Amino acid sequence: MICNTYIRSVISQTRILSGTRWSQSSNIFVTRRLHASLHLNSCFSRRKSLMNLSMMMDSGSTKRGSTVDVLADEGGGCISGGWKSEDGKLSCGYSSFRGKRATMEDFYDIKNTKIDGKRVCMFGIFDGHGGSRAGEYLKEHLFDNLMKHPQFLENTKVAISETYKQTDVDFLDSEKDSYRDDGSTASTAVLVGNHLYVANVGDSRTVMSKSGNAIPLSEDHKPNRVDERKRIESAGGVVLWAGTWRVGGVLAMSRAFGNRMLKQFVVAEPEIQDLKIDEEFELLVLASDGIWDVIPNEDAVSLAQAEEEPETAAKKLTEAAFTRGSADNITCIVVRFHHDKAVPIA
């Protein structure tokens, strides 16, 4: 058992290292229950989506076509929208809700493009902590950096791993003159042809439905995971109980982008799953822990399967998480595979 005096000592050292008063920065990592600043019904009754086409320039040896960047903007902290591929083989929907938090630190990104004639689709959930800068930076740069990687098509797993780590370095460099210490998770699904690459850093999660079964494609990076705890302690860190297991008694996840003060222990090295899409693949659910804290994998898949349109499914998941008591920002993307079905384009 760790004595209270030792825990206070670790927290004091963290406070000194960060150069900020703990009273000001403790809200970075400690979940606070706040009253909702908007009514759920009014939030979910409003729908608006914006399709923004941005032309990507040729870079290196990779020839790029136009990239569809799916964006949305609504007041009140609630957004949703959807997209369908031109060939009708793929559709997706997203929903993002500030929930009971005073600020929004969740971000998402959806991109659709062709590179050297090959269809590429990318979906990402970025759950920030300690501020919004890290999550926002990932939304703006992670997928763009990935598409510029010279081995993106030839060795996608290597490209993803190197891009994750380099983007983390770039973000920290961009914040070097800041007194902030933002961090963010990233759970991404990258579809290149008929190959799916799911990469994860932190406690956001991707789950797929295959033949009606919920199968997690990522494992949360928690400090008390046996392998993660061993890695942290081997690097000279400690994992302490402070309401939940935390790195240095501070951060409740063992991998993240950003978090400069804990970077020696909290890495941005992704775990990557590589799968070949077949007709048993039905859908994907990518979400921040605002959903996974209160909705089990099986329930999430069942709720998503019950809806024909992915956007409706995403909104139902977000609403269910709020109703079940989620105190966090809530964001999810639902991707549905239609295989041989023809889906009309709106």
N, C-alpha and C positions, 0 to 999 in steps of 0.2 A: 504493500500500500504506500502511496506517495503522500507525505505529510503536507498539510496546508501551507506550512512555512516554506517548503521547497517550491510549491506551485506559485506562491506569491513572489518568490525570488525569480523564477523564470519569467513571469509576467513583467516584473520590474525591469529585467534585462531587456526584454523585447521592447518595452516602452522607451528605454534609453537609446537602443539602436535605431528605432524609428524616428527619433527626434520630434515626436509629437506627444501630447498629453494623452494618456490612456482614455481619459474621460471623453476625448474628442474622437478617438479612432477605434474604440472598442466595438462600435456599431458596424465596423467593417466585417466582422466575422460572427457576431452573435445575433441570432435571429430575434427580432423584436416583433411582437404582435401590435399592430397598429390598427386603428379603426379605418375601414374602407372609406376612401374619399369620393367614391362615386357608387351609384346603385348598379348592381349586377344586371338587372333587367334592362335598364336603359343602355348599358354597355353592349349586351349581346343582341339587342334589337337593331343596332346600327351596323350596316355592312358597307364596306367600300374597298375596292382593290384597284391598283394602278399597275399597268404593264408598261415598263420603261425599257425601251430598246437602246442599248449602247453599243457602238461599234468598237470591236477590239482591234488594235493595231497588230500587224505582223511582228513577231519577236523571235530572234534566234532561228532555230531550224524548224519551229512549229508554226504551221500556217493556220491562222484562225479565221473563223467566219464571224457572223454577228452573234452576240451573246444576249440572251434574254435575261434580264435581271428583274425578278419579281419583287416589287416594292409595294408598300401600302402605308397610308397615314390617316389616322383618325384622332380626333380630340378625345380626352377622357381616358386615355391609357388602354383602349381596347381596339385591336385591329384584326382583320381576317381577310382572306382572299383565296384564290385558287388558280390553277393553270392546267392546261391539257396539251400534250404533245401533238404535233401536226399529224402524225400517223395514227393517233388514237391509242397507242400502246401504253401510255403512261399518263397519269393525272395526279395532281397533288393539291392539298389544301393546307393552310396554316392559320393559326390563331394565337394571339399574344395579348395577355391581360396583366395589367399592373397589380391587380388583386389588392391585398391588404397592406402592401408596402407603400411608403410615402413616395418612393421614386422607382423608376423603371430601369433595371440593369440587365434584363434579358434582351438578346438580339437574335436574329435569324437571317439566313441568306439562302436564296434559291437561284441557281443559274442553269441555263440550258444553252448549249452551243454545239458547233461542229468544229473539230480539229482534225485536219488532214482527212476530211470526209467522214470521220467517225463521230457519232452522236455522243455527247458528254452531258450528263446531268449531275448537278451538285446540290446537296441539301445540308444545311448546317444549323445547329443550335448552339448559342454562346451565352452562358449564364455568368454574368459578372458579379464580383463581390468587392466591397470596399470602394465602389464607384462604378461608373459606366464606361470609363475610357478603354479598358482592356477588351471588353465585349464588343464595343463599337469598333475598335481597331481591327479585330478579327473579322467582323462583318465587312469592313471596307477593303481588307487586304489579303486574307488567308486564301480564298479561292483564286483571286487574281495571281497571287504568287505561285500557287500550284500549277496553274495553266502555263506559266512562263518557265517552269522547270524543264530543263532539256530532256529529262528521261520520263516525262509525264506519261506518255503513251507506251513507251518500251518497258519501263519498270515502275509501274504506278505506286507500288508499296514503298519503294525507296524514295520516290518523289514526295509522297505524302509525309513520310517520316522526316526527311530533310527539310521540307517546307514548314512543317509544324515547328521544328526547333529553330530554324532561321527566323521565322516570323516572331517567335518569342524574343529572340535576340534583338530584332528590329524594334519591337514594341518597347522593350526596356531601354534601348538607346534613345527612342523618341521621347521617353519620359525622364531622361537622366537629370534634367534641370527642375524636375517637379518634386514637391515634397509628398506627393501622393504615392500610394503603393497598391494600385488597383490590380486585380487578378480576374481570370475568367476560365471557365471550362470550355471545351469544344467537343461536340459529338457530331460527326459528319458522315454522310453517305455519298460516295462518288460512284456514279454509274458510267463505265466506259464500255461501250458496246453492250455485251451481255455479261460483263463482269462487274460485280458490286464490291466496293472497298469501303468498309466501315471502320473509321478511326475515332478513338476516344481519348480525351484527357479530362480527368475530373469526374464529377458525379452526375453529369447529364448522361442520357442513356438512349440507345437505339434498340428497338425490339422488332422482330419481324413475325408475320403470320405465315406459316407454311403448312399447307394441308389442314388448316384450322387450328394449328398448335402455335402457342406463343413461345418464341425462341429468342432469348437475349443475344444480341450481337456485340455487346460490350459489357464489361464488368466495372462497376463503380470503383474509382480510385479513392478508397477510404484508408486512413492511417492505421486502422486496426486489421486490415487485410494482412495476412501472415507475410506474404512476400514484400508488400509495401513497407511494413514496419521494419523488416530486416534490412531493406535497402536504406531507409531513413537512418536507422541506428548505425549502420555500417559507414554512413557519411558523417557521423558525429552528432546526429540529431536525436531528439527524444519525442516520444508519443505519450501524451498525458491525457487524463480524463478531466474535462472541464465542461460538464453537461453532456458532452459526447467526446469521442476520441479525437484529439487535435494534434497537429504537428506543432511541437513546442508549446502545447497548451493553447494555441491560437487558431490555426486553420483546420477546418473540419474536412479537408480533402488532401490527398497526398500528391496529386499532380495538378498543375494549373499553368496557364500562361501568366506572365507577370509575377507579382508577389516577390519583388526584388529582395526584401529582407530575409526571406526564407528560401531563396533560389537554390542554395546548396542542397536543400532537401526536397523541395517542391519543383519537380522537373516538368517540362512540356514534351516529354517523349511519349508518342501515342502508341497504344496497343491497336493493332490492325487486323481485321478479319477480311479474308478474300474469298468470295463465293461466286459461283457461276449461276446466273439466273435461269431457272427452268419454270415449267408451267405450274409447279406446286407453290411458287412464291406468289402470295396474294397481296400483301401490303407491308409497309414499314411504318413504325411510329417512332419519331425522334422527339425528345422532350427534355426540358429542364427538370430539376428535381422538385419544382413546384407541383408537378404532376406525380412523379414517382414516389414522393413522400407519402402520398395518400391513396394512390391507385396502383394495385399490383399489375404485373405484366399481363397476366391473363385477362384481367378486367379491361385493361386498355385496349387489347386486341379485340375483345368481344364488343366493346362500345364502338370501335372504329368499323368493325365488320358489319354492324347493324345499319350503317348509313351508306347509301349509294354514292353520294358525293363526298370526296375527301375534305372539302372545306367544311361541310356540315359535320363530318366526323371530328375534325380538329376542334371545332367550336364546342361540340358536345363533350369532348375530353376536357377542355379548359373549364367549361361550366361545371362538370362533375367534380373536378379537383377543388374548385372554389366551394362548392356545396359540401364537400366532404371535409372541409376545414383547412385547406392549404393556406398557410400564412405568408407564402412567398409569391414572387412574380411567377406567372404561369405561361409557358410558351410551348407549342408543339407543332410539328409538321406531320401530316399523314400522306404517304405516297402509295398509290394503288397501281398494281400491274394488271393490265387488261389482256396481255398475250394476244390471242387471235381475235379478240372482240374488237369491233369497230366502235369508237366513241365519237359522237358528233362534237365538232368544235364550235364553241359558243361564239 
